[in-house]
Amino acid sequence: MGSREHNASRPADATAGTADPRMPADRHDRERLRQAADRWVDAHQLRPPLTVGDLRLQARRLLNHHGLRPDHEDYVTVLLNNALWAPIVAEVPFDRRLLLLPQCLRADGECPAPTDAVGLLCQQCGRCPICGLQTLAERLGYLVLVAEGTSVVTRLIDSGQVDAVIGVSCLNVLERAFPHLASDAIPGLAIPLLRNGCRRTDLDLDWTIEAIRLRRDTGRREGSDLEQLRATVARWFSPAELDRIAGPAVSAVDRLARDWMSRGGKRWRPFLVAAAWQSAVREGGMPPDSVRSLAVAVECFHKASLIHDDIEDNDGLRYGRPTLHAEHGIPIAINVGDALVGMGYRRIAECGAPPDTVHALLRIATEGHGALCAGQGEELAWLRDPSPMSVDRIVEVFRLKTAPAFEVALRMGLRVAGDVAPAVDAAVRNYSAALGIAYQIRDDLDDLDAPTAAGPRLSILYALAWETAAGEQKKHVEADWCRPRGPEAVHRLADFVRRAGVVEKARLLLDHHRNAAVRALQPVDNLQLRRLLARLVSRILPKM
């Protein structure tokens, strides 16, 4: 990673923190571990992003392979993360980077710097390493913060102000920060402090300087301003913009369909179309009309499925307002849903892409439509004669019901951008399947605190409860799940779910599929697409 600077660390004194036993005390031993991590990443062709669990697994394998001390696992995990991201960080211009320094590097009792709501305001007195590091970084163009925590980092990344982070902190703080940085696929290098205690701490100063100066100019920018793109996509569903994209509404059913389209929702699916296109073409410009038309198409399909689901589930509210069938009656609602399906296919047919691309887009949509109906059909068939269903079987229904919406959106965005590599297509399918399953599990967990009216319901929590229960309790769970008698059955079953540790099991299952989504991205060569999809996992499925 470049030439070594001298190690200008401060000598320890009586007021300094204690050495961290999870990293070698000797500088040369730390350097040997760093070189071993670099070689391990190269030898095993590891590519970011990796989940924290996968990073730890690789750290254990490295230590076992070399016969090294297992208590260095935390430290080696950090080194592996750095080896993964260093080539990416090197390509990020200095003025698109953030240097995050800890306040505990300050000269304790001698520091004249005040603090504000963001962090320490260094006065450049030269009494501690903060002064030199901040001066060097700001001269190169960095944004520098002397503060703790990752929330400010995430906000800066989301706002598009920075594309990479170099952070200095103790291993304890890095352990807490890693899940956030890993789940957001934020390119970053971490420099662990050598001592704990939050007073007059120390670091490998030359490593920090080396990381700050790391640079390889390729002329490309790998960042993606997700929040700005989301806001842009949301504007496409205003009444005026829908008229521009799809033409004016000319009939009563068109007007109802447009009103339904412009109502609330997170707009994840149209956003995925635009984000996938943007990542594939590697540019940050405004998506063309073809992409906007496809984004509207996938939202048409989604809104139609909600109308039909609300009828099938007899739900009375959607987005805090009466559902379409509650407001206008079932016949009109069915007709509007059908009209939206037709509108979606028309948007694809008239998106302006070449004929062979339009043909491929229609095939993607019809495949997804068929899978979604199959999943919904499985649930409706179960509702006619409900009986306990295994966790594995419910997971398969979830995959059919929810994954197609994510898959169709992503595959359409990539296809209209011209990215049709088989490895990417397969990765997107696997990613969407894991994300869809996790999405439904998260939905079930959210519904536990807001139970709907009593009635049989296909829920992963109830399946886990039935598999967990034994003896007479198993019979009670089955009755309350499949043959509930009044709202008290729902509350009784929810109470058992909480008492029997089912929530914890469901969260583990959620984490498993969340991580599976990130792992599915390894075959994708396009780093920007890998980062985008990894970050979307944490946006669509925030940690509970």
MARNUGU-407862 format. One record per residue (C-alpha): residue in three letters; x, y, z. Coordinates in nm, 2 decimals, m for minus. Layout:
// residues N
@code Ala x X y Y z Z;
...
END
This chain:
// residues 544
@code Met x 0.00 y 0.00 z 0.00;
@code Gly x 0.29 y 0.23 z m0.05;
@code Ser x 0.61 y 0.34 z 0.14;
@code Arg x 0.62 y 0.34 z 0.52;
@code Glu x 0.63 y 0.66 z 0.72;
@code His x 0.81 y 0.67 z 1.05;
@code Asn x 0.61 y 0.56 z 1.35;
@code Ala x 0.55 y 0.88 z 1.54;
@code Ser x 0.33 y 0.73 z 1.81;
@code Arg x 0.34 y 0.90 z 2.15;
@code Pro x 0.52 y 0.71 z 2.43;
@code Ala x 0.29 y 0.56 z 2.69;
@code Asp x 0.25 y 0.74 z 3.02;
@code Ala x 0.07 y 0.69 z 3.35;
@code Thr x m0.25 y 0.86 z 3.23;
@code Ala x m0.27 y 0.67 z 2.90;
@code Gly x m0.51 y 0.38 z 2.83;
@code Thr x m0.41 y 0.02 z 2.85;
@code Ala x m0.28 y m0.19 z 2.56;
@code Asp x m0.54 y m0.38 z 2.38;
@code Pro x m0.46 y m0.75 z 2.42;
@code Arg x m0.65 y m0.84 z 2.10;
@code Met x m0.37 y m0.70 z 1.88;
@code Pro x 0.00 y m0.77 z 1.89;
@code Ala x 0.20 y m0.53 z 2.11;
@code Asp x 0.50 y m0.55 z 1.88;
@code Arg x 0.48 y m0.32 z 1.57;
@code His x 0.66 y m0.58 z 1.35;
@code Asp x 0.40 y m0.85 z 1.45;
@code Arg x 0.12 y m0.61 z 1.35;
@code Glu x 0.29 y m0.55 z 1.02;
@code Arg x 0.33 y m0.93 z 0.95;
@code Leu x m0.04 y m0.97 z 1.02;
@code Arg x m0.13 y m0.69 z 0.78;
@code Gln x 0.08 y m0.85 z 0.51;
@code Ala x m0.08 y m1.19 z 0.57;
@code Ala x m0.43 y m1.03 z 0.54;
@code Asp x m0.33 y m0.87 z 0.21;
@code Arg x m0.20 y m1.20 z 0.07;
@code Trp x m0.51 y m1.38 z 0.20;
@code Val x m0.75 y m1.15 z 0.01;
@code Asp x m0.55 y m1.19 z m0.31;
@code Ala x m0.51 y m1.57 z m0.28;
@code His x m0.88 y m1.63 z m0.22;
@code Gln x m0.99 y m1.36 z m0.47;
@code Leu x m1.22 y m1.20 z m0.21;
@code Arg x m1.42 y m0.90 z m0.32;
@code Pro x m1.62 y m0.64 z m0.12;
@code Pro x m1.87 y m0.61 z 0.02;
@code Leu x m1.85 y m0.90 z 0.27;
@code Thr x m2.08 y m0.93 z 0.57;
@code Val x m1.93 y m0.90 z 0.91;
@code Gly x m1.99 y m1.27 z 0.97;
@code Asp x m1.80 y m1.36 z 0.65;
@code Leu x m1.51 y m1.13 z 0.74;
@code Arg x m1.48 y m1.30 z 1.08;
@code Leu x m1.50 y m1.64 z 0.92;
@code Gln x m1.21 y m1.55 z 0.69;
@code Ala x m1.01 y m1.41 z 0.98;
@code Arg x m1.05 y m1.74 z 1.17;
@code Arg x m0.94 y m1.93 z 0.86;
@code Leu x m0.63 y m1.71 z 0.82;
@code Leu x m0.53 y m1.75 z 1.18;
@code Asn x m0.58 y m2.13 z 1.17;
@code His x m0.39 y m2.16 z 0.84;
@code His x m0.09 y m1.98 z 0.99;
@code Gly x m0.12 y m2.13 z 1.34;
@code Leu x m0.16 y m1.78 z 1.49;
@code Arg x m0.33 y m1.67 z 1.81;
@code Pro x m0.71 y m1.69 z 1.80;
@code Asp x m0.75 y m1.39 z 2.03;
@code His x m0.63 y m1.17 z 1.74;
@code Glu x m0.94 y m1.25 z 1.54;
@code Asp x m1.10 y m0.90 z 1.59;
@code Tyr x m0.78 y m0.73 z 1.47;
@code Val x m0.74 y m0.95 z 1.17;
@code Thr x m1.10 y m0.89 z 1.08;
@code Val x m1.02 y m0.52 z 1.06;
@code Leu x m0.71 y m0.59 z 0.85;
@code Leu x m0.90 y m0.81 z 0.61;
@code Asn x m1.16 y m0.53 z 0.57;
@code Asn x m0.88 y m0.29 z 0.49;
@code Ala x m0.73 y m0.52 z 0.23;
@code Leu x m1.06 y m0.57 z 0.06;
@code Trp x m1.14 y m0.20 z 0.03;
@code Ala x m0.80 y m0.04 z m0.01;
@code Pro x m0.80 y m0.07 z m0.40;
@code Ile x m1.15 y 0.09 z m0.40;
@code Val x m1.06 y 0.37 z m0.16;
@code Ala x m0.75 y 0.44 z m0.37;
@code Glu x m0.96 y 0.53 z m0.67;
@code Val x m1.18 y 0.78 z m0.47;
@code Pro x m1.06 y 1.14 z m0.51;
@code Phe x m0.94 y 1.30 z m0.19;
@code Asp x m1.22 y 1.55 z m0.20;
@code Arg x m1.47 y 1.27 z m0.19;
@code Arg x m1.33 y 1.12 z 0.13;
@code Leu x m1.40 y 1.16 z 0.50;
@code Leu x m1.13 y 1.12 z 0.77;
@code Leu x m1.29 y 1.04 z 1.11;
@code Leu x m1.06 y 1.08 z 1.41;
@code Pro x m1.14 y 1.00 z 1.77;
@code Gln x m1.14 y 1.28 z 2.04;
@code Cys x m0.94 y 1.05 z 2.27;
@code Leu x m0.63 y 1.13 z 2.07;
@code Arg x m0.63 y 1.48 z 2.21;
@code Ala x m0.37 y 1.58 z 2.47;
@code Asp x m0.56 y 1.51 z 2.79;
@code Gly x m0.57 y 1.82 z 3.02;
@code Glu x m0.38 y 2.03 z 2.77;
@code Cys x m0.61 y 2.05 z 2.47;
@code Pro x m0.76 y 2.40 z 2.42;
@code Ala x m1.01 y 2.28 z 2.15;
@code Pro x m1.38 y 2.33 z 2.22;
@code Thr x m1.65 y 2.08 z 2.10;
@code Asp x m1.98 y 2.13 z 1.94;
@code Ala x m2.27 y 1.91 z 1.84;
@code Val x m2.07 y 1.74 z 1.57;
@code Gly x m1.73 y 1.70 z 1.74;
@code Leu x m1.40 y 1.85 z 1.84;
@code Leu x m1.29 y 2.18 z 1.68;
@code Cys x m0.91 y 2.14 z 1.67;
@code Gln x m0.71 y 2.46 z 1.74;
@code Gln x m0.40 y 2.33 z 1.56;
@code Cys x m0.19 y 2.36 z 1.88;
@code Gly x 0.03 y 2.06 z 1.78;
@code Arg x 0.01 y 1.89 z 2.12;
@code Cys x m0.14 y 1.56 z 1.98;
@code Pro x m0.15 y 1.37 z 1.65;
@code Ile x m0.49 y 1.52 z 1.56;
@code Cys x m0.33 y 1.84 z 1.44;
@code Gly x m0.09 y 1.69 z 1.19;
@code Leu x m0.34 y 1.43 z 1.06;
@code Gln x m0.62 y 1.69 z 1.01;
@code Thr x m0.37 y 1.94 z 0.84;
@code Leu x m0.25 y 1.67 z 0.60;
@code Ala x m0.60 y 1.54 z 0.51;
@code Glu x m0.75 y 1.89 z 0.46;
@code Arg x m0.46 y 2.00 z 0.25;
@code Leu x m0.53 y 1.70 z 0.02;
@code Gly x m0.90 y 1.79 z 0.01;
@code Tyr x m1.06 y 1.56 z 0.28;
@code Leu x m1.36 y 1.64 z 0.49;
@code Val x m1.23 y 1.58 z 0.85;
@code Leu x m1.44 y 1.52 z 1.16;
@code Val x m1.31 y 1.46 z 1.51;
@code Ala x m1.60 y 1.28 z 1.65;
@code Glu x m1.75 y 0.94 z 1.75;
@code Gly x m2.02 y 0.73 z 1.59;
@code Thr x m2.13 y 0.62 z 1.25;
@code Ser x m2.46 y 0.80 z 1.20;
@code Val x m2.30 y 1.11 z 1.07;
@code Val x m2.09 y 0.90 z 0.83;
@code Thr x m2.40 y 0.73 z 0.69;
@code Arg x m2.58 y 1.07 z 0.65;
@code Leu x m2.28 y 1.21 z 0.46;
@code Ile x m2.26 y 0.90 z 0.23;
@code Asp x m2.64 y 0.91 z 0.17;
@code Ser x m2.63 y 1.28 z 0.09;
@code Gly x m2.36 y 1.22 z m0.18;
@code Gln x m2.09 y 1.43 z m0.01;
@code Val x m1.84 y 1.15 z 0.04;
@code Asp x m1.77 y 0.82 z m0.12;
@code Ala x m1.51 y 0.67 z 0.12;
@code Val x m1.42 y 0.68 z 0.49;
@code Ile x m1.09 y 0.64 z 0.67;
@code Gly x m1.17 y 0.60 z 1.04;
@code Val x m0.95 y 0.58 z 1.35;
@code Ser x m1.09 y 0.42 z 1.66;
@code Cys x m1.05 y 0.15 z 1.93;
@code Leu x m1.14 y m0.21 z 1.84;
@code Asn x m1.45 y m0.19 z 2.07;
@code Val x m1.59 y 0.10 z 1.87;
@code Leu x m1.49 y m0.05 z 1.54;
@code Glu x m1.68 y m0.37 z 1.64;
@code Arg x m2.00 y m0.16 z 1.68;
@code Ala x m1.94 y 0.04 z 1.37;
@code Phe x m1.85 y m0.25 z 1.14;
@code Pro x m2.21 y m0.39 z 1.10;
@code His x m2.33 y m0.05 z 0.99;
@code Leu x m2.04 y 0.02 z 0.75;
@code Ala x m2.05 y m0.34 z 0.61;
@code Ser x m2.43 y m0.33 z 0.56;
@code Asp x m2.41 y 0.00 z 0.38;
@code Ala x m2.11 y m0.13 z 0.17;
@code Ile x m1.92 y 0.19 z 0.25;
@code Pro x m1.56 y 0.18 z 0.12;
@code Gly x m1.34 y 0.24 z 0.42;
@code Leu x m1.01 y 0.18 z 0.59;
@code Ala x m1.00 y 0.14 z 0.97;
@code Ile x m0.70 y 0.22 z 1.19;
@code Pro x m0.73 y 0.06 z 1.53;
@code Leu x m0.60 y 0.25 z 1.83;
@code Leu x m0.33 y 0.07 z 2.02;
@code Arg x m0.46 y 0.14 z 2.36;
@code Asn x m0.80 y 0.15 z 2.52;
@code Gly x m0.93 y 0.38 z 2.79;
@code Cys x m1.05 y 0.69 z 2.60;
@code Arg x m0.75 y 0.90 z 2.73;
@code Arg x m0.43 y 0.98 z 2.55;
@code Thr x m0.47 y 0.69 z 2.32;
@code Asp x m0.22 y 0.61 z 2.04;
@code Leu x m0.21 y 0.46 z 1.69;
@code Asp x 0.02 y 0.34 z 1.42;
@code Leu x 0.06 y 0.69 z 1.29;
@code Asp x 0.25 y 0.59 z 0.97;
@code Trp x m0.03 y 0.35 z 0.87;
@code Thr x m0.28 y 0.63 z 0.91;
@code Ile x m0.07 y 0.87 z 0.70;
@code Glu x m0.03 y 0.60 z 0.44;
@code Ala x m0.40 y 0.54 z 0.43;
@code Ile x m0.47 y 0.91 z 0.40;
@code Arg x m0.23 y 0.95 z 0.11;
@code Leu x m0.34 y 0.63 z m0.07;
@code Arg x m0.44 y 0.73 z m0.43;
@code Arg x m0.48 y 0.57 z m0.77;
@code Asp x m0.64 y 0.80 z m1.03;
@code Thr x m0.87 y 0.61 z m1.28;
@code Gly x m1.09 y 0.91 z m1.38;
@code Arg x m1.40 y 0.72 z m1.25;
@code Arg x m1.63 y 0.80 z m0.96;
@code Glu x m1.79 y 0.49 z m0.80;
@code Gly x m2.03 y 0.67 z m0.57;
@code Ser x m2.41 y 0.67 z m0.60;
@code Asp x m2.63 y 0.93 z m0.44;
@code Leu x m2.91 y 0.70 z m0.34;
@code Glu x m3.13 y 0.95 z m0.15;
@code Gln x m3.11 y 1.20 z m0.44;
@code Leu x m3.21 y 0.93 z m0.69;
@code Arg x m3.50 y 0.82 z m0.46;
@code Ala x m3.63 y 1.17 z m0.45;
@code Thr x m3.61 y 1.19 z m0.83;
@code Val x m3.80 y 0.86 z m0.87;
@code Ala x m4.07 y 0.97 z m0.62;
@code Arg x m4.14 y 1.28 z m0.83;
@code Trp x m4.22 y 1.06 z m1.13;
@code Phe x m4.55 y 0.97 z m0.96;
@code Ser x m4.70 y 1.31 z m0.92;
@code Pro x m5.02 y 1.35 z m1.13;
@code Ala x m4.85 y 1.59 z m1.37;
@code Glu x m4.55 y 1.37 z m1.43;
@code Leu x m4.76 y 1.06 z m1.47;
@code Asp x m4.95 y 1.24 z m1.74;
@code Arg x m4.62 y 1.33 z m1.91;
@code Ile x m4.49 y 0.97 z m1.90;
@code Ala x m4.81 y 0.78 z m1.97;
@code Gly x m5.03 y 1.03 z m2.13;
@code Pro x m5.35 y 1.19 z m1.99;
@code Ala x m5.62 y 0.98 z m1.82;
@code Val x m5.92 y 0.97 z m2.05;
@code Ser x m6.17 y 0.74 z m1.88;
@code Ala x m6.31 y 0.68 z m1.53;
@code Val x m6.09 y 0.37 z m1.47;
@code Asp x m5.78 y 0.56 z m1.59;
@code Arg x m5.85 y 0.84 z m1.34;
@code Leu x m5.89 y 0.60 z m1.05;
@code Ala x m5.58 y 0.41 z m1.16;
@code Arg x m5.38 y 0.73 z m1.17;
@code Asp x m5.51 y 0.84 z m0.83;
@code Trp x m5.41 y 0.50 z m0.69;
@code Met x m5.06 y 0.53 z m0.85;
@code Ser x m5.00 y 0.87 z m0.70;
@code Arg x m5.09 y 0.76 z m0.35;
@code Gly x m4.83 y 0.67 z m0.08;
@code Gly x m4.57 y 0.39 z m0.08;
@code Lys x m4.20 y 0.36 z m0.05;
@code Arg x m4.15 y 0.33 z m0.43;
@code Trp x m3.87 y 0.07 z m0.38;
@code Arg x m3.95 y m0.12 z m0.70;
@code Pro x m3.93 y 0.18 z m0.94;
@code Phe x m3.63 y 0.30 z m0.76;
@code Leu x m3.46 y m0.04 z m0.82;
@code Val x m3.52 y 0.00 z m1.19;
@code Ala x m3.35 y 0.34 z m1.20;
@code Ala x m3.07 y 0.25 z m0.96;
@code Ala x m2.98 y m0.07 z m1.15;
@code Trp x m2.97 y 0.12 z m1.48;
@code Gln x m2.75 y 0.39 z m1.32;
@code Ser x m2.51 y 0.13 z m1.18;
@code Ala x m2.49 y m0.06 z m1.51;
@code Val x m2.41 y 0.25 z m1.72;
@code Arg x m2.18 y 0.39 z m1.44;
@code Glu x m2.31 y 0.74 z m1.46;
@code Gly x m2.50 y 0.97 z m1.24;
@code Gly x m2.71 y 1.16 z m1.49;
@code Met x m3.09 y 1.18 z m1.51;
@code Pro x m3.24 y 0.84 z m1.62;
@code Pro x m3.38 y 0.86 z m1.98;
@code Asp x m3.75 y 0.83 z m2.07;
@code Ser x m3.71 y 0.45 z m2.13;
@code Val x m3.60 y 0.40 z m1.77;
@code Arg x m3.88 y 0.62 z m1.64;
@code Ser x m4.14 y 0.43 z m1.84;
@code Leu x m4.01 y 0.10 z m1.70;
@code Ala x m4.01 y 0.24 z m1.35;
@code Val x m4.38 y 0.34 z m1.39;
@code Ala x m4.45 y m0.01 z m1.53;
@code Val x m4.32 y m0.20 z m1.23;
@code Glu x m4.51 y 0.03 z m1.00;
@code Cys x m4.83 y m0.03 z m1.20;
@code Phe x m4.78 y m0.41 z m1.14;
@code His x m4.71 y m0.35 z m0.77;
@code Lys x m5.02 y m0.13 z m0.72;
@code Ala x m5.24 y m0.37 z m0.91;
@code Ser x m5.11 y m0.66 z m0.68;
@code Leu x m5.20 y m0.45 z m0.37;
@code Ile x m5.55 y m0.39 z m0.49;
@code His x m5.60 y m0.76 z m0.55;
@code Asp x m5.43 y m0.86 z m0.23;
@code Asp x m5.65 y m0.62 z m0.03;
@code Ile x m5.96 y m0.78 z m0.18;
@code Glu x m5.83 y m1.13 z m0.12;
@code Asp x m5.73 y m1.05 z 0.24;
@code Asn x m6.04 y m0.84 z 0.31;
@code Asp x m5.82 y m0.55 z 0.43;
@code Gly x m5.99 y m0.22 z 0.49;
@code Leu x m5.69 y 0.02 z 0.50;
@code Arg x m5.39 y 0.10 z 0.28;
@code Tyr x m5.16 y 0.40 z 0.33;
@code Gly x m5.38 y 0.51 z 0.62;
@code Arg x m5.69 y 0.54 z 0.39;
@code Pro x m5.97 y 0.31 z 0.28;
@code Thr x m5.86 y 0.05 z 0.04;
@code Leu x m5.99 y 0.08 z m0.32;
@code His x m6.25 y m0.19 z m0.28;
@code Ala x m6.37 y m0.05 z 0.05;
@code Glu x m6.41 y 0.29 z m0.11;
@code His x m6.55 y 0.20 z m0.45;
@code Gly x m6.66 y m0.17 z m0.43;
@code Ile x m6.50 y m0.49 z m0.53;
@code Pro x m6.60 y m0.49 z m0.90;
@code Ile x m6.45 y m0.14 z m0.96;
@code Ala x m6.14 y m0.23 z m0.77;
@code Ile x m6.08 y m0.55 z m0.97;
@code Asn x m6.13 y m0.35 z m1.29;
@code Val x m5.88 y m0.08 z m1.18;
@code Gly x m5.63 y m0.35 z m1.08;
@code Asp x m5.66 y m0.51 z m1.43;
@code Ala x m5.63 y m0.17 z m1.59;
@code Leu x m5.30 y m0.11 z m1.40;
@code Val x m5.16 y m0.45 z m1.53;
@code Gly x m5.25 y m0.34 z m1.88;
@code Met x m5.10 y 0.00 z m1.83;
@code Gly x m4.77 y m0.16 z m1.70;
@code Tyr x m4.73 y m0.38 z m2.01;
@code Arg x m4.81 y m0.08 z m2.23;
@code Arg x m4.54 y 0.12 z m2.06;
@code Ile x m4.29 y m0.16 z m2.14;
@code Ala x m4.40 y m0.20 z m2.50;
@code Glu x m4.38 y 0.18 z m2.56;
@code Cys x m4.06 y 0.25 z m2.35;
@code Gly x m3.86 y 0.33 z m2.67;
@code Ala x m3.60 y 0.06 z m2.63;
@code Pro x m3.49 y m0.15 z m2.94;
@code Pro x m3.74 y m0.43 z m3.03;
@code Asp x m3.52 y m0.71 z m2.91;
@code Thr x m3.48 y m0.53 z m2.57;
@code Val x m3.85 y m0.48 z m2.54;
@code His x m3.91 y m0.85 z m2.61;
@code Ala x m3.66 y m0.94 z m2.34;
@code Leu x m3.83 y m0.69 z m2.10;
@code Leu x m4.17 y m0.83 z m2.16;
@code Arg x m4.04 y m1.18 z m2.10;
@code Ile x m3.89 y m1.07 z m1.76;
@code Ala x m4.22 y m0.91 z m1.66;
@code Thr x m4.43 y m1.21 z m1.76;
@code Glu x m4.20 y m1.45 z m1.57;
@code Gly x m4.23 y m1.24 z m1.26;
@code His x m4.60 y m1.20 z m1.30;
@code Gly x m4.64 y m1.58 z m1.32;
@code Ala x m4.43 y m1.65 z m1.02;
@code Leu x m4.61 y m1.38 z m0.81;
@code Cys x m4.95 y m1.53 z m0.89;
@code Ala x m4.82 y m1.88 z m0.81;
@code Gly x m4.71 y m1.76 z m0.47;
@code Gln x m5.03 y m1.59 z m0.40;
@code Gly x m5.22 y m1.89 z m0.53;
@code Glu x m5.04 y m2.11 z m0.28;
@code Glu x m5.15 y m1.89 z 0.00;
@code Leu x m5.51 y m1.87 z m0.11;
@code Ala x m5.52 y m2.25 z m0.15;
@code Trp x m5.39 y m2.29 z 0.20;
@code Leu x m5.65 y m2.05 z 0.33;
@code Arg x m5.93 y m2.27 z 0.20;
@code Asp x m5.82 y m2.56 z 0.42;
@code Pro x m5.55 y m2.43 z 0.66;
@code Ser x m5.32 y m2.67 z 0.84;
@code Pro x m4.97 y m2.63 z 0.99;
@code Met x m4.71 y m2.56 z 0.72;
@code Ser x m4.34 y m2.61 z 0.77;
@code Val x m4.10 y m2.32 z 0.79;
@code Asp x m3.92 y m2.43 z 0.47;
@code Arg x m4.25 y m2.44 z 0.28;
@code Ile x m4.35 y m2.10 z 0.40;
@code Val x m4.01 y m1.96 z 0.30;
@code Glu x m4.07 y m2.10 z m0.05;
@code Val x m4.41 y m1.93 z m0.07;
@code Phe x m4.24 y m1.61 z 0.04;
@code Arg x m3.99 y m1.65 z m0.23;
@code Leu x m4.26 y m1.68 z m0.49;
@code Lys x m4.48 y m1.39 z m0.35;
@code Thr x m4.22 y m1.12 z m0.29;
@code Ala x m3.89 y m1.20 z m0.48;
@code Pro x m4.04 y m1.14 z m0.83;
@code Ala x m4.11 y m0.78 z m0.77;
@code Phe x m3.75 y m0.70 z m0.67;
@code Glu x m3.61 y m0.94 z m0.94;
@code Val x m3.83 y m0.79 z m1.22;
@code Ala x m3.73 y m0.43 z m1.13;
@code Leu x m3.35 y m0.51 z m1.11;
@code Arg x m3.34 y m0.72 z m1.43;
@code Met x m3.54 y m0.46 z m1.62;
@code Gly x m3.30 y m0.18 z m1.52;
@code Leu x m3.00 y m0.39 z m1.61;
@code Arg x m3.15 y m0.51 z m1.94;
@code Val x m3.24 y m0.17 z m2.07;
@code Ala x m2.88 y m0.06 z m1.98;
@code Gly x m2.75 y m0.35 z m2.19;
@code Asp x m2.61 y m0.56 z m1.90;
@code Val x m2.72 y m0.91 z m1.98;
@code Ala x m2.42 y m1.11 z m1.85;
@code Pro x m2.55 y m1.46 z m1.73;
@code Ala x m2.35 y m1.43 z m1.40;
@code Val x m2.51 y m1.10 z m1.32;
@code Asp x m2.86 y m1.23 z m1.41;
@code Ala x m2.81 y m1.53 z m1.19;
@code Ala x m2.68 y m1.32 z m0.90;
@code Val x m2.97 y m1.08 z m0.93;
@code Arg x m3.22 y m1.37 z m0.91;
@code Asn x m3.05 y m1.52 z m0.60;
@code Tyr x m3.02 y m1.18 z m0.44;
@code Ser x m3.39 y m1.10 z m0.51;
@code Ala x m3.50 y m1.44 z m0.37;
@code Ala x m3.31 y m1.39 z m0.04;
@code Leu x m3.42 y m1.02 z m0.01;
@code Gly x m3.79 y m1.12 z m0.08;
@code Ile x m3.78 y m1.39 z 0.18;
@code Ala x m3.62 y m1.15 z 0.44;
@code Tyr x m3.87 y m0.88 z 0.35;
@code Gln x m4.17 y m1.11 z 0.43;
@code Ile x m4.01 y m1.23 z 0.76;
@code Arg x m3.96 y m0.87 z 0.86;
@code Asp x m4.32 y m0.80 z 0.77;
@code Asp x m4.43 y m1.08 z 1.00;
@code Leu x m4.22 y m0.95 z 1.28;
@code Asp x m4.36 y m0.60 z 1.23;
@code Asp x m4.72 y m0.74 z 1.23;
@code Leu x m4.66 y m0.91 z 1.57;
@code Asp x m4.70 y m0.57 z 1.74;
@code Ala x m5.01 y m0.48 z 1.53;
@code Pro x m5.22 y m0.79 z 1.49;
@code Thr x m5.49 y m0.78 z 1.23;
@code Ala x m5.84 y m0.93 z 1.27;
@code Ala x m5.86 y m1.29 z 1.37;
@code Gly x m5.83 y m1.54 z 1.09;
@code Pro x m5.59 y m1.80 z 0.95;
@code Arg x m5.27 y m1.63 z 0.83;
@code Leu x m4.96 y m1.77 z 0.67;
@code Ser x m4.68 y m1.64 z 0.90;
@code Ile x m4.33 y m1.76 z 0.96;
@code Leu x m4.38 y m1.68 z 1.33;
@code Tyr x m4.67 y m1.92 z 1.36;
@code Ala x m4.48 y m2.19 z 1.17;
@code Leu x m4.18 y m2.15 z 1.41;
@code Ala x m4.42 y m2.14 z 1.71;
@code Trp x m4.58 y m2.47 z 1.59;
@code Glu x m4.24 y m2.63 z 1.54;
@code Thr x m4.12 y m2.51 z 1.88;
@code Ala x m4.43 y m2.62 z 2.08;
@code Ala x m4.47 y m2.97 z 2.21;
@code Gly x m4.75 y m3.19 z 2.35;
@code Glu x m5.08 y m3.01 z 2.43;
@code Gln x m4.92 y m2.67 z 2.36;
@code Lys x m4.87 y m2.78 z 2.00;
@code Lys x m5.24 y m2.85 z 1.96;
@code His x m5.33 y m2.51 z 2.10;
@code Val x m5.09 y m2.33 z 1.87;
@code Glu x m5.23 y m2.52 z 1.57;
@code Ala x m5.59 y m2.43 z 1.67;
@code Asp x m5.51 y m2.06 z 1.72;
@code Trp x m5.32 y m2.05 z 1.39;
@code Cys x m5.54 y m2.25 z 1.16;
@code Arg x m5.88 y m2.24 z 1.33;
@code Pro x m5.88 y m1.91 z 1.53;
@code Arg x m6.19 y m1.82 z 1.73;
@code Gly x m6.20 y m1.45 z 1.77;
@code Pro x m5.93 y m1.19 z 1.82;
@code Glu x m5.83 y m1.34 z 2.15;
@code Ala x m5.67 y m1.63 z 1.95;
@code Val x m5.44 y m1.39 z 1.77;
@code His x m5.33 y m1.23 z 2.10;
@code Arg x m5.29 y m1.57 z 2.27;
@code Leu x m5.07 y m1.69 z 1.98;
@code Ala x m4.87 y m1.37 z 1.97;
@code Asp x m4.81 y m1.41 z 2.35;
@code Phe x m4.67 y m1.76 z 2.30;
@code Val x m4.45 y m1.64 z 2.01;
@code Arg x m4.29 y m1.39 z 2.25;
@code Arg x m4.26 y m1.63 z 2.55;
@code Ala x m4.12 y m1.93 z 2.35;
@code Gly x m3.82 y m1.75 z 2.19;
@code Val x m3.98 y m1.75 z 1.85;
@code Val x m3.90 y m1.38 z 1.78;
@code Glu x m3.53 y m1.45 z 1.83;
@code Lys x m3.55 y m1.75 z 1.59;
@code Ala x m3.73 y m1.54 z 1.33;
@code Arg x m3.47 y m1.26 z 1.36;
@code Leu x m3.19 y m1.52 z 1.31;
@code Leu x m3.37 y m1.64 z 1.00;
@code Leu x m3.41 y m1.28 z 0.89;
@code Asp x m3.03 y m1.22 z 0.93;
@code His x m2.95 y m1.54 z 0.75;
@code His x m3.15 y m1.43 z 0.44;
@code Arg x m3.03 y m1.07 z 0.46;
@code Asn x m2.67 y m1.20 z 0.46;
@code Ala x m2.75 y m1.44 z 0.18;
@code Ala x m2.86 y m1.15 z m0.03;
@code Val x m2.52 y m0.98 z 0.01;
@code Arg x m2.33 y m1.31 z m0.05;
@code Ala x m2.52 y m1.36 z m0.38;
@code Leu x m2.35 y m1.05 z m0.52;
@code Gln x m2.00 y m1.20 z m0.52;
@code Pro x m2.01 y m1.31 z m0.89;
@code Val x m2.10 y m0.95 z m1.00;
@code Asp x m1.79 y m0.78 z m1.15;
@code Asn x m1.95 y m0.43 z m1.14;
@code Leu x m1.84 y m0.29 z m0.81;
@code Gln x m2.10 y m0.01 z m0.82;
@code Leu x m2.38 y m0.26 z m0.87;
@code Arg x m2.25 y m0.48 z m0.59;
@code Arg x m2.23 y m0.18 z m0.36;
@code Leu x m2.57 y m0.05 z m0.45;
@code Leu x m2.75 y m0.38 z m0.39;
@code Ala x m2.56 y m0.44 z m0.07;
@code Arg x m2.66 y m0.10 z 0.06;
@code Leu x m3.02 y m0.15 z m0.04;
@code Val x m3.04 y m0.45 z 0.19;
@code Ser x m3.00 y m0.22 z 0.49;
@code Arg x m3.23 y 0.04 z 0.34;
@code Ile x m3.51 y m0.20 z 0.27;
@code Leu x m3.45 y m0.42 z 0.58;
@code Pro x m3.31 y m0.19 z 0.85;
@code Lys x m3.18 y m0.36 z 1.16;
@code Met x m3.45 y m0.42 z 1.43;
END
